[in-house]
Amino acid sequence: MKTTVEKYFFDQYHHQPTVIVRSPGRVNIVGEHADYNNGFVLPAAIDKAAYLAVSLRDDQEIHLIALDLNEKFSTTVDELKPIGDVSWPNYILGSAAQFLKHGIQLPGFNAVLTSNVPIGAGLSSSAAVECATVFALNHLLKTNIERVAMVAMAQKAEHEYAGVMCGIMDQFASMMGKANQVIKLDCRSLEYEYVPFKLDGIKILLLNTNVKHSLASSEYNTRRLECMQAVEMIQAYHPEVQSLRDATVEMLDQYVLPFNDLVYQRSRFVVDEMERLNQACQFLQDDNLPALGNCMFKTHDGLSRQYEVSCKELDYLVDFVRSRKEVIGARMMGGGFGGCTINLVQEDKIESLINSIKPAYEEAMGLPLDYYIATIQNGTEII
């Protein structure tokens, strides 16, 4: 990837890039939909990444190339704004705009982007590009911004230029990841700790449904509102409760369940999921993989039945592996309504599992099944 992007950059701009940054996609073991509820998440950076080659210019022009899409886009620093017809430039432009918002003078720049993070698979391909851009410009401009501050800049780029009000998890995992470790991240305080994730003989297998239902964006925003509604119902009696992070099952039973069963189901999943994450961290510390896998299956069942962000394709894949001895745990991952399932699978049984599940899924769903074997790697870095 590095050689490819470097050569293409030279062919297009007739000089070498000043810096090439690798920024990974992410998986999340447990803790889904907890980030925007100020809870805990357990993500990790993976070995699928965006690669961004960049050099600064002497003028105000910005020239961007998406190598994989064979597309180009140009603008100027003075005309930085979100664009509506194609999406990929917004991740770079929105990230660059954050430097201006911080009062930092921004010159023009040339950039070439390539990535092997599957798009639309729930692996945060956009966060990878945002973090790569912020990291590269921070290095080139010598602004010495701390990593956690760069995470916030990348998140703002997603909010302001892509129009997705994401939580902090995706950008945090991409920027802060460490090889063979997951990050227990407190999404309220941004305090974090690394938890060892060395699964001898076990690999992360991602199964891509190759579906992205149109419900994804609208239902994501609806779930956020439903969680806020539960908080407001509790606040009438407990004003100190600022998010579902502060809520208990007893509060939900007393102040939400009698009045709105749907909001209760949504908020109950989130509160239960926060407890599951703490259990999962302990299971990792104790090397209790069966218990960790059971947490993952419980998370999927909650996402499917209580939070209702799954779909028949995701449910099919999880149900298929549920009774397979070589599968430690599995669940849908990401916002929902498509994307990938994450599976912990015995490495020597992956091939036979794929040979079994791929034709079955394709016949049942009429869609191709793609798969990726992922390892946990370092976060954003210069290569």
C-alpha positions as a printed NumPy array, in Angstrom:
array([[  0.   ,   0.   ,   0.   ],
       [  2.807,   2.41 ,   0.905],
       [  4.679,   1.786,  -2.361],
       [  1.5  ,   2.117,  -4.416],
       [  0.387,   5.428,  -2.918],
       [  3.926,   6.842,  -3.036],
       [  4.369,   6.008,  -6.72 ],
       [  0.926,   7.298,  -7.674],
       [  1.57 ,  10.538,  -5.793],
       [  4.795,  11.092,  -7.715],
       [  3.121,  10.296, -11.052],
       [  0.352,  12.842, -10.382],
       [  2.22 ,  15.673,  -8.66 ],
       [  5.782,  15.098,  -9.96 ],
       [  7.388,  15.162,  -6.527],
       [  7.606,  12.815,  -3.566],
       [  5.072,  13.136,  -0.728],
       [  6.472,  14.703,   2.41 ],
       [  4.644,  12.256,   4.648],
       [  2.637,   9.033,   4.327],
       [  0.282,   8.186,   7.178],
       [ -1.39 ,   4.851,   7.873],
       [ -4.637,   5.056,   9.855],
       [ -6.657,   1.911,  10.605],
       [-10.271,   0.901,  10.7  ],
       [-11.618,  -0.569,  13.906],
       [-13.623,  -3.347,  15.455],
       [-15.557,  -3.166,  18.713],
       [-15.676,  -6.262,  20.894],
       [-18.532,  -5.211,  23.224],
       [-20.191,  -1.886,  24.03 ],
       [-22.328,  -1.112,  20.993],
       [-24.335,   2.145,  20.925],
       [-22.836,   3.049,  24.292],
       [-20.574,   5.841,  23.075],
       [-23.283,   8.458,  22.528],
       [-24.795,   7.463,  25.879],
       [-21.541,   8.43 ,  27.665],
       [-20.791,   4.793,  28.433],
       [-17.817,   2.497,  27.933],
       [-16.733,   0.845,  24.69 ],
       [-14.091,  -1.794,  23.922],
       [-12.69 ,  -1.112,  20.432],
       [ -9.398,  -1.969,  18.76 ],
       [ -7.553,  -0.829,  15.649],
       [ -7.158,  -3.483,  12.94 ],
       [ -4.774,  -4.278,  10.099],
       [ -7.073,  -2.735,   7.467],
       [ -6.187,   0.935,   7.011],
       [ -6.337,   4.146,   4.998],
       [ -3.039,   5.391,   3.599],
       [ -2.701,   9.112,   2.921],
       [  0.278,  10.676,   1.14 ],
       [  0.497,  14.452,   1.618],
       [  2.713,  17.435,   0.816],
       [  2.093,  21.112,   1.498],
       [  1.869,  23.678,  -1.305],
       [  3.089,  27.269,  -1.587],
       [ -0.4  ,  28.493,  -2.509],
       [ -3.974,  28.044,  -1.272],
       [ -4.957,  25.201,  -3.609],
       [ -6.075,  21.812,  -2.289],
       [ -5.785,  18.862,  -4.695],
       [ -7.134,  15.482,  -3.622],
       [ -7.069,  12.118,  -5.382],
       [ -8.902,   8.943,  -4.317],
       [ -6.763,   6.284,  -5.965],
       [ -9.215,   3.411,  -5.463],
       [-12.128,   5.366,  -6.958],
       [-10.034,   7.02 ,  -9.678],
       [-11.561,  10.372,  -8.688],
       [-10.08 ,  13.821,  -8.18 ],
       [-11.284,  16.896,  -6.337],
       [ -9.852,  20.392,  -6.058],
       [-10.721,  23.489,  -4.053],
       [ -8.924,  26.231,  -2.126],
       [ -8.386,  26.917,   1.561],
       [-10.589,  30.018,   1.318],
       [-13.439,  27.934,  -0.122],
       [-13.378,  25.067,   2.382],
       [-16.93 ,  23.817,   2.859],
       [-18.847,  20.531,   2.746],
       [-19.696,  19.251,  -0.713],
       [-22.796,  17.294,  -1.517],
       [-22.234,  15.361,  -4.717],
       [-19.418,  13.013,  -3.625],
       [-18.617,  12.035,  -0.054],
       [-14.961,  11.08 ,   0.213],
       [-13.456,  14.602,  -0.081],
       [-15.545,  15.715,   2.922],
       [-13.568,  13.486,   5.277],
       [-10.323,  15.184,   4.235],
       [-11.707,  18.706,   3.879],
       [-13.542,  18.546,   7.204],
       [-10.37 ,  17.424,   8.928],
       [ -8.318,  20.197,   7.338],
       [-10.952,  22.761,   8.334],
       [-10.423,  21.921,  12.008],
       [ -6.965,  23.52 ,  11.896],
       [ -8.511,  26.786,  10.718],
       [-11.073,  26.572,  13.525],
       [ -8.166,  26.278,  15.957],
       [ -6.678,  29.481,  14.575],
       [ -3.886,  27.67 ,  12.734],
       [ -2.817,  28.999,   9.352],
       [ -3.423,  26.351,   6.711],
       [ -1.68 ,  26.365,   3.33 ],
       [ -2.842,  24.353,   0.358],
       [ -1.795,  20.735,   0.023],
       [ -1.677,  17.785,  -2.352],
       [ -2.948,  14.402,  -1.195],
       [ -3.499,  10.891,  -2.507],
       [ -5.728,   8.476,  -0.599],
       [ -5.917,   4.711,  -0.846],
       [ -7.51 ,   2.307,   1.61 ],
       [ -8.205,  -1.365,   2.197],
       [-10.831,  -0.695,   4.88 ],
       [-14.037,  -2.02 ,   3.288],
       [-16.536,   0.788,   2.752],
       [-19.972,   0.316,   4.312],
       [-18.891,  -2.707,   6.343],
       [-19.092,  -0.982,   9.733],
       [-15.311,  -0.836,  10.144],
       [-15.143,   2.974,  10.27 ],
       [-13.496,   3.661,   6.93 ],
       [-14.399,   7.358,   7.26 ],
       [-12.785,   7.713,  10.692],
       [ -9.603,   6.178,   9.283],
       [ -9.415,   8.892,   6.611],
       [-10.199,  11.686,   9.075],
       [ -7.539,  10.56 ,  11.524],
       [ -4.989,  10.135,   8.737],
       [ -5.64 ,  13.689,   7.541],
       [ -5.454,  15.313,  10.978],
       [ -2.319,  13.347,  11.847],
       [ -0.572,  14.197,   8.571],
       [ -1.364,  17.918,   8.745],
       [ -0.401,  18.073,  12.418],
       [  2.993,  16.646,  11.465],
       [  3.49 ,  18.883,   8.424],
       [  2.365,  22.065,  10.176],
       [  4.393,  21.208,  13.295],
       [  1.42 ,  22.079,  15.513],
       [  2.235,  19.451,  18.173],
       [ -1.413,  18.693,  18.927],
       [ -1.864,  15.804,  21.355],
       [ -3.397,  12.582,  20.04 ],
       [ -6.586,  12.832,  22.108],
       [ -7.142,  16.383,  20.84 ],
       [ -6.651,  15.117,  17.28 ],
       [ -9.336,  12.499,  17.961],
       [-11.796,  15.298,  18.78 ],
       [-10.824,  17.164,  15.595],
       [-11.46 ,  14.066,  13.478],
       [-14.84 ,  13.549,  15.171],
       [-15.796,  17.175,  14.453],
       [-14.934,  16.621,  10.796],
       [-17.487,  13.78 ,  10.693],
       [-20.115,  15.946,  12.399],
       [-19.613,  19.09 ,  10.355],
       [-18.666,  17.847,   6.886],
       [-20.135,  14.335,   6.655],
       [-23.249,  15.236,   8.656],
       [-23.043,  12.144,  10.877],
       [-23.349,  12.87 ,  14.608],
       [-21.116,   9.969,  15.59 ],
       [-19.763,   9.292,  19.048],
       [-16.066,   9.416,  19.839],
       [-15.295,   5.684,  19.592],
       [-14.397,   5.288,  15.915],
       [-11.855,   8.084,  15.756],
       [-10.451,   7.204,  19.181],
       [ -9.813,   3.591,  18.224],
       [ -8.236,   4.56 ,  14.913],
       [ -5.911,   7.13 ,  16.468],
       [ -5.091,   5.43 ,  19.783],
       [ -4.985,   1.708,  18.971],
       [ -2.186,  -0.613,  20.1  ],
       [ -1.218,  -4.012,  18.716],
       [ -2.736,  -6.977,  20.59 ],
       [ -4.714,  -4.723,  22.917],
       [ -8.262,  -3.417,  23.097],
       [ -9.114,  -0.02 ,  24.545],
       [-11.519,   0.295,  27.443],
       [-12.685,   3.825,  26.744],
       [-14.856,   5.956,  28.981],
       [-16.749,   8.029,  26.409],
       [-17.692,  10.642,  29.023],
       [-14.302,  11.468,  30.525],
       [-12.163,  10.05 ,  27.66 ],
       [-10.151,   8.192,  30.26 ],
       [ -8.928,   4.932,  28.827],
       [ -6.892,   1.857,  29.561],
       [ -5.461,  -0.888,  27.389],
       [ -6.612,  -4.457,  28.009],
       [ -4.505,  -7.332,  26.589],
       [ -6.217,  -9.197,  23.755],
       [ -3.875, -12.054,  22.909],
       [ -6.042, -14.895,  21.731],
       [ -3.657, -17.756,  20.97 ],
       [ -5.036, -19.792,  18.097],
       [ -8.063, -17.488,  17.774],
       [ -8.583, -14.955,  14.987],
       [-11.097, -12.187,  14.378],
       [-13.24 , -13.132,  11.387],
       [-15.417, -10.406,   9.892],
       [-18.332, -11.529,   7.745],
       [-19.705,  -8.799,   5.494],
       [-23.411,  -9.046,   4.691],
       [-22.899,  -6.742,   1.696],
       [-26.094,  -4.96 ,   2.6  ],
       [-26.694,  -1.429,   3.834],
       [-30.342,  -0.737,   4.443],
       [-31.649,   2.788,   3.968],
       [-32.913,   2.733,   7.562],
       [-29.395,   2.968,   8.971],
       [-28.988,   6.752,   9.196],
       [-32.536,   7.665,  10.202],
       [-32.862,   4.869,  12.771],
       [-29.471,   5.733,  14.286],
       [-30.729,   9.243,  15.014],
       [-34.038,   7.854,  16.275],
       [-32.238,   5.566,  18.75 ],
       [-30.304,   8.557,  20.098],
       [-33.564,  10.414,  20.648],
       [-35.158,   7.406,  22.358],
       [-32.214,   7.164,  24.74 ],
       [-32.508,  10.878,  25.504],
       [-36.224,  10.414,  26.137],
       [-35.493,   7.758,  28.757],
       [-33.021,  10.096,  30.458],
       [-35.594,  12.9  ,  30.535],
       [-38.159,  10.576,  32.122],
       [-35.688,   9.662,  34.871],
       [-34.49 ,  13.243,  35.348],
       [-37.911,  14.296,  36.604],
       [-37.086,  12.297,  39.743],
       [-33.275,  12.157,  39.587],
       [-31.946,  15.41 ,  38.081],
       [-28.381,  14.174,  38.57 ],
       [-28.875,  11.612,  35.775],
       [-27.373,  13.244,  32.692],
       [-27.214,  10.213,  30.4  ],
       [-27.936,   6.494,  30.424],
       [-24.427,   6.113,  31.846],
       [-25.92 ,   7.364,  35.142],
       [-29.082,   5.244,  34.986],
       [-29.762,   1.943,  36.728],
       [-32.108,  -0.904,  35.846],
       [-34.175,   0.023,  38.914],
       [-34.622,   3.568,  37.577],
       [-35.713,   2.241,  34.198],
       [-38.16 ,  -0.176,  35.816],
       [-39.686,   2.561,  37.96 ],
       [-39.738,   5.637,  35.729],
       [-39.718,   4.374,  32.128],
       [-41.298,   0.907,  31.872],
       [-44.775,   1.905,  33.152],
       [-45.073,   4.715,  30.611],
       [-43.231,   3.723,  27.425],
       [-42.316,   0.111,  26.735],
       [-40.416,   0.885,  23.52 ],
       [-38.187,   3.498,  25.141],
       [-37.704,   1.065,  28.022],
       [-36.458,  -1.667,  25.679],
       [-34.003,   0.696,  24.003],
       [-32.608,   2.107,  27.227],
       [-32.544,  -1.267,  28.987],
       [-30.296,  -2.635,  26.248],
       [-27.841,   0.239,  26.701],
       [-27.695,  -0.094,  30.495],
       [-27.266,  -3.877,  30.24 ],
       [-24.576,  -3.446,  27.582],
       [-22.54 ,  -1.173,  29.83 ],
       [-22.523,  -3.883,  32.491],
       [-21.641,  -6.518,  29.885],
       [-18.587,  -4.509,  28.901],
       [-17.239,  -4.512,  32.444],
       [-17.789,  -8.261,  32.575],
       [-16.034,  -8.726,  29.218],
       [-12.938,  -6.866,  30.442],
       [-12.76 ,  -9.127,  33.482],
       [-13.175, -12.209,  31.285],
       [-10.257, -11.041,  29.137],
       [ -8.12 , -10.527,  32.233],
       [ -9.075, -14.022,  33.438],
       [ -8.503, -15.571,  29.987],
       [-12.097, -16.836,  30.088],
       [-12.872, -16.908,  26.374],
       [-16.136, -18.889,  26.545],
       [-17.594, -16.267,  28.885],
       [-16.372, -13.452,  26.618],
       [-18.01 , -15.168,  23.646],
       [-21.251, -15.514,  25.566],
       [-21.184, -11.744,  26.173],
       [-20.901, -11.187,  22.432],
       [-23.89 , -13.4  ,  21.657],
       [-25.93 , -11.621,  24.355],
       [-24.989,  -8.275,  22.839],
       [-26.231,  -9.414,  19.447],
       [-29.499, -10.679,  20.849],
       [-30.062,  -7.335,  22.585],
       [-29.226,  -5.368,  19.454],
       [-31.597,  -7.516,  17.426],
       [-34.589,  -7.814,  19.786],
       [-34.411,  -4.835,  22.161],
       [-32.565,  -2.137,  20.248],
       [-33.862,  -3.429,  16.884],
       [-30.938,  -2.332,  14.72 ],
       [-30.143,  -5.712,  13.215],
       [-31.56 ,  -7.189,  10.001],
       [-32.277, -10.651,   8.638],
       [-28.85 , -10.906,   7.01 ],
       [-26.964, -10.143,  10.221],
       [-29.219, -12.423,  12.27 ],
       [-28.702, -15.237,   9.765],
       [-24.91 , -15.063,  10.09 ],
       [-24.958, -15.011,  13.903],
       [-27.514, -17.8  ,  14.164],
       [-25.499, -19.928,  11.714],
       [-22.376, -19.893,  13.908],
       [-24.098, -19.923,  17.296],
       [-23.822, -23.687,  17.732],
       [-20.422, -24.127,  16.041],
       [-17.772, -25.216,  18.541],
       [-14.995, -23.43 ,  16.642],
       [-16.79 , -20.065,  17.102],
       [-16.133, -18.551,  20.537],
       [-18.53 , -15.626,  20.077],
       [-20.227, -13.557,  17.394],
       [-22.421, -10.509,  17.003],
       [-23.379,  -7.74 ,  14.612],
       [-21.08 ,  -4.75 ,  14.797],
       [-21.581,  -1.062,  14.133],
       [-24.635,   1.132,  13.669],
       [-26.764,  -1.68 ,  12.322],
       [-29.011,  -2.656,   9.402],
       [-26.078,  -4.176,   7.522],
       [-22.319,  -4.26 ,   7.595],
       [-20.348,  -7.004,   9.321],
       [-20.602,  -9.55 ,  12.05 ],
       [-17.5  ,  -9.981,  14.204],
       [-16.61 , -13.56 ,  15.076],
       [-13.902, -15.033,  17.3  ],
       [-12.957, -18.272,  15.56 ],
       [-10.349, -20.993,  16.002],
       [ -7.754, -20.136,  13.389],
       [ -7.384, -23.642,  11.974],
       [-11.156, -23.927,  11.45 ],
       [-11.739, -20.64 ,   9.586],
       [-11.426, -22.162,   6.123],
       [-13.938, -24.919,   6.803],
       [-16.338, -22.424,   8.379],
       [-16.146, -20.158,   5.34 ],
       [-16.696, -23.137,   3.025],
       [-19.85 , -23.898,   4.985],
       [-21.358, -20.489,   5.664],
       [-20.585, -18.723,   2.38 ],
       [-22.734, -20.872,   0.045],
       [-25.492, -21.171,   2.653],
       [-25.717, -17.395,   3.119],
       [-25.558, -16.66 ,  -0.592],
       [-28.361, -19.117,  -1.319],
       [-30.534, -17.93 ,   1.574],
       [-30.051, -14.177,   1.109],
       [-29.214, -13.865,  -2.587],
       [-26.18 , -11.759,  -1.73 ],
       [-22.422, -12.386,  -1.888],
       [-20.664, -12.992,   1.434],
       [-17.264, -11.361,   1.8  ],
       [-14.961, -12.087,   4.695],
       [-11.848, -10.565,   6.246],
       [ -9.452, -12.019,   8.782],
       [ -8.288,  -9.187,  11.033],
       [ -5.547,  -8.755,  13.581],
       [ -5.273,  -5.977,  16.162],
       [ -2.605,  -3.45 ,  15.2  ],
       [ -1.294,  -0.007,  16.142],
       [ -3.325,   3.124,  15.562],
       [ -2.527,   6.084,  13.309],
       [  1.17 ,   6.394,  12.503],
       [  3.686,   7.737,   9.986],
       [  5.17 ,   5.023,   7.795]])
